[in-house]
């Protein structure tokens, strides 16, 4: 069987409310490690926007509707609520997760998005990925993140929320 490696290009999606409450998820494979939604591209052709939409749905059950589509369930948010913040970080992949990447790959490029959701949006965790969730004021959320790049992205929220996401 051929090993399928993760692509070292990913998204980080800061899910937040209008009042800057941020959703954090506790990793199932590392209890106590809190983070935003993250995930790698599935294929080199998958756009970063598509990756963000897919990862949000997989990890939280929140569906980002296609442009112009009606919102038919409480789990759906409008397409314009997802915004590319045009920020990216290149970081060293933690050694514990390097086996997921091709031999010799040690760095990942992570692209930051924001997703503005109504406060009452239901969240349905992917049990294989996350144990718990919590909504926190953005500064507290940044303090709880295990990843410095995730904390840094959350601290950028005030500068980006005026853009609609």
VMD Tcl script that builds the backbone (N, CA, C; Angstrom):
set m [mol new atoms 495]
animate dup $m
set s [atomselect $m all]
$s set {name element resname resid chain x y z} {
  {N N UNK 1 A 0.844 -1.188 0.000}
  {CA C UNK 1 A 0.000 0.000 0.000}
  {C C UNK 1 A 0.888 1.251 0.000}
  {N N UNK 2 A 0.556 2.195 -0.840}
  {CA C UNK 2 A 1.313 3.426 -0.951}
  {C C UNK 2 A 0.902 4.396 0.154}
  {N N UNK 3 A 1.901 4.975 0.797}
  {CA C UNK 3 A 1.669 5.964 1.847}
  {C C UNK 3 A 1.150 7.256 1.214}
  {N N UNK 4 A 0.071 7.813 1.741}
  {CA C UNK 4 A -0.444 9.099 1.272}
  {C C UNK 4 A -0.029 10.139 2.302}
  {N N UNK 5 A 0.758 11.106 1.841}
  {CA C UNK 5 A 1.282 12.122 2.736}
  {C C UNK 5 A 0.431 13.387 2.692}
  {N N UNK 6 A 0.425 14.078 3.811}
  {CA C UNK 6 A -0.253 15.371 3.875}
  {C C UNK 6 A 0.515 16.387 3.039}
  {N N UNK 7 A -0.221 17.291 2.440}
  {CA C UNK 7 A 0.372 18.404 1.687}
  {C C UNK 7 A 0.767 19.466 2.707}
  {N N UNK 8 A 2.004 19.968 2.659}
  {CA C UNK 8 A 2.449 20.939 3.671}
  {C C UNK 8 A 1.964 22.372 3.389}
  {N N UNK 9 A 0.700 22.475 3.065}
  {CA C UNK 9 A 0.038 23.773 2.899}
  {C C UNK 9 A -1.338 23.619 3.512}
  {N N UNK 10 A -1.659 24.489 4.452}
  {CA C UNK 10 A -2.882 24.320 5.231}
  {C C UNK 10 A -3.583 25.648 5.470}
  {N N UNK 11 A -4.761 25.532 6.089}
  {CA C UNK 11 A -5.520 26.715 6.506}
  {C C UNK 11 A -5.703 26.687 8.011}
  {N N UNK 12 A -5.860 27.845 8.571}
  {CA C UNK 12 A -6.260 28.031 9.957}
  {C C UNK 12 A -7.459 28.961 9.885}
  {N N UNK 13 A -8.583 28.540 10.438}
  {CA C UNK 13 A -9.806 29.343 10.370}
  {C C UNK 13 A -10.190 29.776 11.780}
  {N N UNK 14 A -10.147 31.083 12.016}
  {CA C UNK 14 A -10.559 31.664 13.296}
  {C C UNK 14 A -12.066 31.881 13.210}
  {N N UNK 15 A -12.817 31.034 13.893}
  {CA C UNK 15 A -14.275 31.153 13.922}
  {C C UNK 15 A -14.635 32.062 15.085}
  {N N UNK 16 A -15.420 33.101 14.784}
  {CA C UNK 16 A -15.699 34.118 15.806}
  {C C UNK 16 A -17.088 34.707 15.636}
  {N N UNK 17 A -17.553 35.363 16.679}
  {CA C UNK 17 A -18.829 36.072 16.667}
  {C C UNK 17 A -18.558 37.564 16.499}
  {N N UNK 18 A -19.625 38.316 16.294}
  {CA C UNK 18 A -19.478 39.773 16.163}
  {C C UNK 18 A -18.832 40.413 17.387}
  {N N UNK 19 A -19.088 39.839 18.577}
  {CA C UNK 19 A -18.519 40.409 19.797}
  {C C UNK 19 A -17.154 39.799 20.150}
  {N N UNK 20 A -16.498 39.197 19.151}
  {CA C UNK 20 A -15.123 38.694 19.242}
  {C C UNK 20 A -14.953 37.546 20.239}
  {N N UNK 21 A -15.976 36.714 20.344}
  {CA C UNK 21 A -15.838 35.431 21.022}
  {C C UNK 21 A -15.272 34.470 19.986}
  {N N UNK 22 A -14.290 33.680 20.366}
  {CA C UNK 22 A -13.600 32.790 19.434}
  {C C UNK 22 A -13.825 31.341 19.851}
  {N N UNK 23 A -14.119 30.508 18.864}
  {CA C UNK 23 A -14.302 29.085 19.098}
  {C C UNK 23 A -12.948 28.385 19.107}
  {N N UNK 24 A -12.681 27.633 20.181}
  {CA C UNK 24 A -11.492 26.789 20.256}
  {C C UNK 24 A -11.922 25.340 20.407}
  {N N UNK 25 A -11.107 24.451 19.845}
  {CA C UNK 25 A -11.365 23.015 19.873}
  {C C UNK 25 A -10.199 22.317 20.551}
  {N N UNK 26 A -10.508 21.336 21.393}
  {CA C UNK 26 A -9.470 20.556 22.075}
  {C C UNK 26 A -9.172 19.310 21.240}
  {N N UNK 27 A -7.918 19.122 20.895}
  {CA C UNK 27 A -7.510 18.001 20.048}
  {C C UNK 27 A -7.754 16.663 20.742}
  {N N UNK 28 A -8.271 15.699 20.002}
  {CA C UNK 28 A -8.480 14.356 20.549}
  {C C UNK 28 A -7.160 13.615 20.716}
  {N N UNK 29 A -6.215 13.861 19.799}
  {CA C UNK 29 A -4.938 13.147 19.876}
  {C C UNK 29 A -3.947 13.792 20.836}
  {N N UNK 30 A -4.274 14.952 21.362}
  {CA C UNK 30 A -3.429 15.655 22.331}
  {C C UNK 30 A -4.325 16.423 23.296}
  {N N UNK 31 A -4.965 15.734 24.247}
  {CA C UNK 31 A -5.824 16.432 25.215}
  {C C UNK 31 A -5.067 17.580 25.888}
  {N N UNK 32 A -5.764 18.696 26.033}
  {CA C UNK 32 A -5.142 19.881 26.607}
  {C C UNK 32 A -4.588 20.824 25.557}
  {N N UNK 33 A -4.510 20.383 24.309}
  {CA C UNK 33 A -4.047 21.233 23.205}
  {C C UNK 33 A -5.278 21.832 22.541}
  {N N UNK 34 A -5.412 23.153 22.659}
  {CA C UNK 34 A -6.564 23.879 22.118}
  {C C UNK 34 A -6.146 24.629 20.870}
  {N N UNK 35 A -7.055 24.694 19.890}
  {CA C UNK 35 A -6.733 25.338 18.621}
  {C C UNK 35 A -7.991 25.785 17.904}
  {N N UNK 36 A -7.784 26.550 16.841}
  {CA C UNK 36 A -8.849 26.878 15.903}
  {C C UNK 36 A -8.977 25.722 14.915}
  {N N UNK 37 A -9.883 25.846 13.971}
  {CA C UNK 37 A -9.988 24.852 12.902}
  {C C UNK 37 A -8.734 24.942 12.043}
  {N N UNK 38 A -8.127 23.793 11.778}
  {CA C UNK 38 A -6.950 23.744 10.909}
  {C C UNK 38 A -7.057 22.523 10.005}
  {N N UNK 39 A -6.361 22.578 8.896}
  {CA C UNK 39 A -6.320 21.412 8.033}
  {C C UNK 39 A -5.562 21.674 6.759}
  {N N UNK 40 A -5.003 20.610 6.234}
  {CA C UNK 40 A -4.212 20.670 5.008}
  {C C UNK 40 A -5.095 20.528 3.774}
  {N N UNK 41 A -4.577 21.032 2.666}
  {CA C UNK 41 A -5.225 20.823 1.379}
  {C C UNK 41 A -5.301 19.320 1.121}
  {N N UNK 42 A -6.398 18.858 0.533}
  {CA C UNK 42 A -6.536 17.441 0.175}
  {C C UNK 42 A -5.777 17.100 -1.096}
  {N N UNK 43 A -5.753 18.050 -2.035}
  {CA C UNK 43 A -5.040 17.867 -3.297}
  {C C UNK 43 A -4.344 19.176 -3.634}
  {N N UNK 44 A -3.302 19.126 -4.452}
  {CA C UNK 44 A -2.642 20.389 -4.841}
  {C C UNK 44 A -3.597 21.344 -5.559}
  {N N UNK 45 A -4.627 20.795 -6.227}
  {CA C UNK 45 A -5.566 21.636 -6.987}
  {C C UNK 45 A -6.633 22.293 -6.107}
  {N N UNK 46 A -6.846 21.779 -4.915}
  {CA C UNK 46 A -7.871 22.343 -4.038}
  {C C UNK 46 A -7.462 23.757 -3.647}
  {N N UNK 47 A -8.373 24.709 -3.821}
  {CA C UNK 47 A -8.056 26.090 -3.450}
  {C C UNK 47 A -8.032 26.219 -1.929}
  {N N UNK 48 A -7.389 27.255 -1.452}
  {CA C UNK 48 A -7.354 27.501 -0.006}
  {C C UNK 48 A -8.760 27.764 0.526}
  {N N UNK 49 A -9.569 28.474 -0.241}
  {CA C UNK 49 A -10.954 28.733 0.155}
  {C C UNK 49 A -11.714 27.418 0.285}
  {N N UNK 50 A -11.564 26.524 -0.684}
  {CA C UNK 50 A -12.233 25.220 -0.614}
  {C C UNK 50 A -11.749 24.422 0.597}
  {N N UNK 51 A -10.458 24.501 0.870}
  {CA C UNK 51 A -9.913 23.807 2.036}
  {C C UNK 51 A -10.544 24.349 3.316}
  {N N UNK 52 A -10.649 25.662 3.419}
  {CA C UNK 52 A -11.245 26.273 4.614}
  {C C UNK 52 A -12.698 25.836 4.789}
  {N N UNK 53 A -13.470 25.881 3.715}
  {CA C UNK 53 A -14.886 25.480 3.781}
  {C C UNK 53 A -14.996 24.018 4.209}
  {N N UNK 54 A -14.195 23.147 3.612}
  {CA C UNK 54 A -14.237 21.719 3.924}
  {C C UNK 54 A -13.840 21.447 5.370}
  {N N UNK 55 A -12.748 22.059 5.820}
  {CA C UNK 55 A -12.272 21.820 7.185}
  {C C UNK 55 A -13.263 22.319 8.225}
  {N N UNK 56 A -13.857 23.479 7.997}
  {CA C UNK 56 A -14.864 23.998 8.938}
  {C C UNK 56 A -16.016 23.013 9.054}
  {N N UNK 57 A -16.495 22.506 7.916}
  {CA C UNK 57 A -17.611 21.569 7.962}
  {C C UNK 57 A -17.212 20.253 8.621}
  {N N UNK 58 A -16.039 19.728 8.280}
  {CA C UNK 58 A -15.597 18.463 8.869}
  {C C UNK 58 A -15.418 18.557 10.380}
  {N N UNK 59 A -14.845 19.653 10.856}
  {CA C UNK 59 A -14.480 19.760 12.267}
  {C C UNK 59 A -15.576 20.323 13.159}
  {N N UNK 60 A -16.516 21.101 12.587}
  {CA C UNK 60 A -17.523 21.758 13.422}
  {C C UNK 60 A -18.962 21.512 12.985}
  {N N UNK 61 A -19.143 20.973 11.792}
  {CA C UNK 61 A -20.490 20.810 11.263}
  {C C UNK 61 A -21.074 22.089 10.696}
  {N N UNK 62 A -20.351 23.196 10.780}
  {CA C UNK 62 A -20.826 24.473 10.233}
  {C C UNK 62 A -20.607 24.455 8.719}
  {N N UNK 63 A -21.671 24.754 7.985}
  {CA C UNK 63 A -21.623 24.745 6.525}
  {C C UNK 63 A -21.548 26.180 6.027}
  {N N UNK 64 A -20.514 26.474 5.255}
  {CA C UNK 64 A -20.417 27.777 4.590}
  {C C UNK 64 A -21.158 27.624 3.268}
  {N N UNK 65 A -22.288 28.311 3.138}
  {CA C UNK 65 A -23.133 28.183 1.954}
  {C C UNK 65 A -22.416 28.742 0.722}
  {N N UNK 66 A -22.741 28.192 -0.413}
  {CA C UNK 66 A -22.227 28.738 -1.672}
  {C C UNK 66 A -22.832 30.127 -1.858}
  {N N UNK 67 A -22.138 30.991 -2.567}
  {CA C UNK 67 A -22.631 32.348 -2.809}
  {C C UNK 67 A -24.043 32.309 -3.370}
  {N N UNK 68 A -24.924 33.079 -2.764}
  {CA C UNK 68 A -26.294 33.183 -3.231}
  {C C UNK 68 A -27.211 32.067 -2.772}
  {N N UNK 69 A -26.671 31.046 -2.112}
  {CA C UNK 69 A -27.515 29.941 -1.645}
  {C C UNK 69 A -28.293 30.366 -0.402}
  {N N UNK 70 A -29.524 29.865 -0.280}
  {CA C UNK 70 A -30.293 30.185 0.932}
  {C C UNK 70 A -29.725 29.442 2.140}
  {N N UNK 71 A -29.886 30.042 3.298}
  {CA C UNK 71 A -29.471 29.402 4.545}
  {C C UNK 71 A -30.672 28.616 5.066}
  {N N UNK 72 A -30.585 27.301 4.967}
  {CA C UNK 72 A -31.758 26.488 5.284}
  {C C UNK 72 A -31.684 25.784 6.633}
  {N N UNK 73 A -30.508 25.775 7.269}
  {CA C UNK 73 A -30.397 25.181 8.604}
  {C C UNK 73 A -29.602 26.114 9.504}
  {N N UNK 74 A -29.682 25.872 10.802}
  {CA C UNK 74 A -28.950 26.680 11.777}
  {C C UNK 74 A -27.447 26.469 11.654}
  {N N UNK 75 A -27.038 25.368 11.011}
  {CA C UNK 75 A -25.608 25.066 10.842}
  {C C UNK 75 A -24.986 25.817 9.669}
  {N N UNK 76 A -25.784 26.583 8.926}
  {CA C UNK 76 A -25.276 27.258 7.730}
  {C C UNK 76 A -24.990 28.732 7.990}
  {N N UNK 77 A -23.907 29.221 7.360}
  {CA C UNK 77 A -23.595 30.646 7.375}
  {C C UNK 77 A -23.357 31.088 5.938}
  {N N UNK 78 A -23.573 32.363 5.684}
  {CA C UNK 78 A -23.426 32.911 4.334}
  {C C UNK 78 A -21.971 32.870 3.873}
  {N N UNK 79 A -21.804 32.722 2.578}
  {CA C UNK 79 A -20.469 32.640 1.978}
  {C C UNK 79 A -19.612 33.848 2.321}
  {N N UNK 80 A -20.221 35.036 2.400}
  {CA C UNK 80 A -19.422 36.240 2.653}
  {C C UNK 80 A -18.968 36.356 4.110}
  {N N UNK 81 A -19.339 35.400 4.948}
  {CA C UNK 81 A -18.855 35.385 6.334}
  {C C UNK 81 A -17.456 34.778 6.449}
  {N N UNK 82 A -17.002 34.084 5.389}
  {CA C UNK 82 A -15.655 33.505 5.359}
  {C C UNK 82 A -14.753 34.459 4.597}
  {N N UNK 83 A -13.681 34.884 5.253}
  {CA C UNK 83 A -12.805 35.888 4.660}
  {C C UNK 83 A -11.339 35.460 4.763}
  {N N UNK 84 A -10.652 35.530 3.635}
  {CA C UNK 84 A -9.207 35.288 3.610}
  {C C UNK 84 A -8.538 36.524 4.193}
  {N N UNK 85 A -7.802 36.348 5.279}
  {CA C UNK 85 A -7.130 37.476 5.919}
  {C C UNK 85 A -5.814 37.834 5.230}
  {N N UNK 86 A -5.431 37.082 4.223}
  {CA C UNK 86 A -4.193 37.327 3.477}
  {C C UNK 86 A -2.977 37.366 4.406}
  {N N UNK 87 A -3.010 36.465 5.378}
  {CA C UNK 87 A -1.883 36.260 6.280}
  {C C UNK 87 A -1.430 34.816 6.117}
  {N N UNK 88 A -0.144 34.603 6.160}
  {CA C UNK 88 A 0.331 33.222 6.162}
  {C C UNK 88 A 1.543 33.113 7.060}
  {N N UNK 89 A 1.697 31.933 7.602}
  {CA C UNK 89 A 2.817 31.632 8.496}
  {C C UNK 89 A 3.505 30.384 7.971}
  {N N UNK 90 A 4.813 30.406 8.008}
  {CA C UNK 90 A 5.576 29.203 7.722}
  {C C UNK 90 A 6.147 28.764 9.052}
  {N N UNK 91 A 5.853 27.531 9.420}
  {CA C UNK 91 A 6.308 27.066 10.724}
  {C C UNK 91 A 6.893 25.667 10.622}
  {N N UNK 92 A 7.682 25.335 11.618}
  {CA C UNK 92 A 8.262 24.007 11.758}
  {C C UNK 92 A 7.161 23.047 12.213}
  {N N UNK 93 A 6.990 21.951 11.490}
  {CA C UNK 93 A 5.992 20.955 11.860}
  {C C UNK 93 A 6.467 20.266 13.137}
  {N N UNK 94 A 5.579 20.185 14.118}
  {CA C UNK 94 A 5.936 19.514 15.371}
  {C C UNK 94 A 6.417 18.099 15.059}
  {N N UNK 95 A 7.507 17.662 15.676}
  {CA C UNK 95 A 8.041 16.320 15.398}
  {C C UNK 95 A 7.012 15.199 15.556}
  {N N UNK 96 A 6.091 15.329 16.499}
  {CA C UNK 96 A 5.087 14.294 16.737}
  {C C UNK 96 A 4.173 14.084 15.523}
  {N N UNK 97 A 4.062 15.075 14.644}
  {CA C UNK 97 A 3.182 14.979 13.481}
  {C C UNK 97 A 3.942 14.865 12.154}
  {N N UNK 98 A 5.255 14.843 12.166}
  {CA C UNK 98 A 6.023 14.807 10.909}
  {C C UNK 98 A 5.820 13.536 10.111}
  {N N UNK 99 A 5.467 12.430 10.768}
  {CA C UNK 99 A 5.263 11.175 10.040}
  {C C UNK 99 A 4.115 11.269 9.035}
  {N N UNK 100 A 3.268 12.269 9.173}
  {CA C UNK 100 A 2.141 12.451 8.257}
  {C C UNK 100 A 2.576 13.060 6.923}
  {N N UNK 101 A 3.797 13.591 6.891}
  {CA C UNK 101 A 4.316 14.289 5.714}
  {C C UNK 101 A 5.395 13.445 5.043}
  {N N UNK 102 A 5.676 13.761 3.781}
  {CA C UNK 102 A 6.716 13.037 3.044}
  {C C UNK 102 A 8.054 13.168 3.770}
  {N N UNK 103 A 8.919 12.176 3.621}
  {CA C UNK 103 A 10.242 12.251 4.250}
  {C C UNK 103 A 10.950 13.556 3.872}
  {N N UNK 104 A 11.546 14.183 4.869}
  {CA C UNK 104 A 12.283 15.429 4.644}
  {C C UNK 104 A 11.446 16.689 4.755}
  {N N UNK 105 A 10.122 16.576 4.779}
  {CA C UNK 105 A 9.258 17.748 4.911}
  {C C UNK 105 A 9.198 18.123 6.384}
  {N N UNK 106 A 9.640 19.332 6.702}
  {CA C UNK 106 A 9.659 19.768 8.100}
  {C C UNK 106 A 8.924 21.087 8.312}
  {N N UNK 107 A 8.498 21.744 7.219}
  {CA C UNK 107 A 7.843 23.047 7.340}
  {C C UNK 107 A 6.501 23.038 6.624}
  {N N UNK 108 A 5.577 23.806 7.165}
  {CA C UNK 108 A 4.236 23.928 6.611}
  {C C UNK 108 A 3.923 25.405 6.422}
  {N N UNK 109 A 3.183 25.714 5.366}
  {CA C UNK 109 A 2.686 27.075 5.156}
  {C C UNK 109 A 1.199 27.073 5.485}
  {N N UNK 110 A 0.837 27.907 6.445}
  {CA C UNK 110 A -0.536 27.979 6.949}
  {C C UNK 110 A -1.133 29.332 6.564}
  {N N UNK 111 A -2.321 29.306 5.955}
  {CA C UNK 111 A -3.019 30.512 5.501}
  {C C UNK 111 A -4.201 30.774 6.426}
  {N N UNK 112 A -4.354 32.022 6.853}
  {CA C UNK 112 A -5.340 32.367 7.880}
  {C C UNK 112 A -6.614 32.933 7.261}
  {N N UNK 113 A -7.743 32.396 7.724}
  {CA C UNK 113 A -9.069 32.862 7.349}
  {C C UNK 113 A -9.832 33.205 8.620}
  {N N UNK 114 A -10.846 34.043 8.480}
  {CA C UNK 114 A -11.780 34.303 9.564}
  {C C UNK 114 A -13.164 33.871 9.123}
  {N N UNK 115 A -13.933 33.335 10.041}
  {CA C UNK 115 A -15.323 32.974 9.756}
  {C C UNK 115 A -16.195 33.563 10.858}
  {N N UNK 116 A -17.024 34.539 10.470}
  {CA C UNK 116 A -17.943 35.184 11.407}
  {C C UNK 116 A -19.245 34.394 11.425}
  {N N UNK 117 A -19.670 33.993 12.621}
  {CA C UNK 117 A -20.901 33.208 12.753}
  {C C UNK 117 A -21.811 33.864 13.790}
  {N N UNK 118 A -23.123 33.660 13.665}
  {CA C UNK 118 A -24.016 34.128 14.723}
  {C C UNK 118 A -23.715 33.367 16.014}
  {N N UNK 119 A -23.922 34.023 17.136}
  {CA C UNK 119 A -23.609 33.447 18.454}
  {C C UNK 119 A -24.307 32.103 18.673}
  {N N UNK 120 A -25.495 31.925 18.126}
  {CA C UNK 120 A -26.270 30.710 18.375}
  {C C UNK 120 A -25.967 29.581 17.380}
  {N N UNK 121 A -24.975 29.731 16.533}
  {CA C UNK 121 A -24.668 28.693 15.545}
  {C C UNK 121 A -24.280 27.405 16.258}
  {N N UNK 122 A -24.989 26.315 15.989}
  {CA C UNK 122 A -24.636 25.056 16.649}
  {C C UNK 122 A -23.313 24.506 16.106}
  {N N UNK 123 A -22.552 23.887 16.983}
  {CA C UNK 123 A -21.275 23.282 16.618}
  {C C UNK 123 A -21.373 21.786 16.903}
  {N N UNK 124 A -20.985 20.991 15.918}
  {CA C UNK 124 A -20.994 19.531 16.044}
  {C C UNK 124 A -19.557 19.062 15.810}
  {N N UNK 125 A -18.892 18.664 16.888}
  {CA C UNK 125 A -17.493 18.274 16.800}
  {C C UNK 125 A -17.312 16.938 16.089}
  {N N UNK 126 A -16.185 16.819 15.381}
  {CA C UNK 126 A -15.777 15.539 14.802}
  {C C UNK 126 A -15.086 14.765 15.929}
  {N N UNK 127 A -15.710 13.701 16.463}
  {CA C UNK 127 A -15.177 13.038 17.655}
  {C C UNK 127 A -13.790 12.439 17.489}
  {N N UNK 128 A -13.406 12.077 16.285}
  {CA C UNK 128 A -12.060 11.537 16.079}
  {C C UNK 128 A -11.003 12.649 16.118}
  {N N UNK 129 A -11.443 13.900 15.957}
  {CA C UNK 129 A -10.493 15.014 15.931}
  {C C UNK 129 A -10.490 15.858 17.192}
  {N N UNK 130 A -11.681 16.018 17.816}
  {CA C UNK 130 A -11.773 16.948 18.948}
  {C C UNK 130 A -12.602 16.385 20.088}
  {N N UNK 131 A -12.174 16.721 21.309}
  {CA C UNK 131 A -12.858 16.269 22.515}
  {C C UNK 131 A -13.878 17.273 23.028}
  {N N UNK 132 A -13.514 18.552 22.982}
  {CA C UNK 132 A -14.339 19.614 23.562}
  {C C UNK 132 A -14.225 20.875 22.737}
  {N N UNK 133 A -15.104 21.783 23.046}
  {CA C UNK 133 A -15.076 23.109 22.434}
  {C C UNK 133 A -15.364 24.138 23.506}
  {N N UNK 134 A -14.924 25.363 23.238}
  {CA C UNK 134 A -15.208 26.466 24.160}
  {C C UNK 134 A -15.219 27.769 23.360}
  {N N UNK 135 A -16.118 28.663 23.730}
  {CA C UNK 135 A -16.134 30.025 23.186}
  {C C UNK 135 A -15.475 30.914 24.231}
  {N N UNK 136 A -14.483 31.694 23.826}
  {CA C UNK 136 A -13.773 32.585 24.746}
  {C C UNK 136 A -13.581 33.956 24.108}
  {N N UNK 137 A -13.494 35.008 24.940}
  {CA C UNK 137 A -13.088 36.313 24.407}
  {C C UNK 137 A -11.741 36.133 23.693}
  {N N UNK 138 A -11.531 36.885 22.619}
  {CA C UNK 138 A -10.393 36.609 21.746}
  {C C UNK 138 A -9.045 36.587 22.460}
  {N N UNK 139 A -8.811 37.456 23.420}
  {CA C UNK 139 A -7.507 37.446 24.113}
  {C C UNK 139 A -7.328 36.166 24.945}
  {N N UNK 140 A -8.401 35.737 25.610}
  {CA C UNK 140 A -8.330 34.491 26.377}
  {C C UNK 140 A -8.134 33.293 25.451}
  {N N UNK 141 A -8.794 33.326 24.298}
  {CA C UNK 141 A -8.627 32.249 23.322}
  {C C UNK 141 A -7.178 32.174 22.857}
  {N N UNK 142 A -6.584 33.322 22.581}
  {CA C UNK 142 A -5.182 33.336 22.150}
  {C C UNK 142 A -4.283 32.764 23.238}
  {N N UNK 143 A -4.552 33.102 24.475}
  {CA C UNK 143 A -3.743 32.585 25.584}
  {C C UNK 143 A -3.859 31.065 25.737}
  {N N UNK 144 A -4.993 30.496 25.363}
  {CA C UNK 144 A -5.206 29.068 25.555}
  {C C UNK 144 A -4.600 28.215 24.430}
  {N N UNK 145 A -4.341 28.801 23.271}
  {CA C UNK 145 A -3.818 28.035 22.131}
  {C C UNK 145 A -2.429 27.484 22.416}
  {N N UNK 146 A -2.199 26.245 22.001}
  {CA C UNK 146 A -0.860 25.661 22.154}
  {C C UNK 146 A 0.074 26.153 21.057}
  {N N UNK 147 A -0.472 26.582 19.939}
  {CA C UNK 147 A 0.326 27.006 18.792}
  {C C UNK 147 A 0.503 28.522 18.786}
  {N N UNK 148 A 1.751 28.953 18.699}
  {CA C UNK 148 A 2.031 30.394 18.668}
  {C C UNK 148 A 1.416 31.057 17.440}
  {N N UNK 149 A 1.435 30.378 16.285}
  {CA C UNK 149 A 0.868 30.988 15.077}
  {C C UNK 149 A -0.655 31.104 15.194}
  {N N UNK 150 A -1.296 30.160 15.865}
  {CA C UNK 150 A -2.736 30.230 16.086}
  {C C UNK 150 A -3.067 31.394 17.020}
  {N N UNK 151 A -2.313 31.528 18.104}
  {CA C UNK 151 A -2.531 32.634 19.043}
  {C C UNK 151 A -2.345 33.979 18.340}
  {N N UNK 152 A -1.306 34.068 17.530}
  {CA C UNK 152 A -1.028 35.303 16.789}
  {C C UNK 152 A -2.173 35.639 15.838}
  {N N UNK 153 A -2.713 34.633 15.163}
  {CA C UNK 153 A -3.833 34.865 14.247}
  {C C UNK 153 A -5.052 35.387 15.001}
  {N N UNK 154 A -5.366 34.775 16.136}
  {CA C UNK 154 A -6.524 35.215 16.926}
  {C C UNK 154 A -6.350 36.658 17.377}
  {N N UNK 155 A -5.145 37.039 17.740}
  {CA C UNK 155 A -4.903 38.422 18.168}
  {C C UNK 155 A -5.073 39.427 17.027}
  {N N UNK 156 A -5.107 38.937 15.791}
  {CA C UNK 156 A -5.350 39.801 14.625}
  {C C UNK 156 A -6.842 40.077 14.399}
  {N N UNK 157 A -7.707 39.399 15.146}
  {CA C UNK 157 A -9.146 39.521 14.934}
  {C C UNK 157 A -9.649 40.965 14.918}
  {N N UNK 158 A -9.277 41.827 15.864}
  {CA C UNK 158 A -9.814 43.193 15.809}
  {C C UNK 158 A -9.490 43.928 14.504}
  {N N UNK 159 A -8.354 43.663 13.927}
  {CA C UNK 159 A -7.978 44.326 12.668}
  {C C UNK 159 A -8.760 43.796 11.476}
  {N N UNK 160 A -9.294 42.584 11.581}
  {CA C UNK 160 A -9.960 41.964 10.435}
  {C C UNK 160 A -11.468 41.900 10.548}
  {N N UNK 161 A -12.010 42.054 11.713}
  {CA C UNK 161 A -13.456 41.893 11.833}
  {C C UNK 161 A -14.234 43.014 11.165}
  {N N UNK 162 A -13.637 44.186 10.971}
  {CA C UNK 162 A -14.327 45.269 10.281}
  {C C UNK 162 A -14.553 44.949 8.806}
  {N N UNK 163 A -13.809 43.994 8.276}
  {CA C UNK 163 A -13.953 43.640 6.855}
  {C C UNK 163 A -15.132 42.710 6.627}
  {N N UNK 164 A -15.847 42.349 7.688}
  {CA C UNK 164 A -17.019 41.502 7.529}
  {C C UNK 164 A -16.787 40.072 7.922}
  {N N UNK 165 A -15.573 39.684 8.188}
  {CA C UNK 165 A -15.327 38.314 8.637}
  {C C UNK 165 A -14.237 38.345 9.647}
}
mol reanalyze $m
mol bondsrecalc $m
mol representation Tube
mol addrep $m
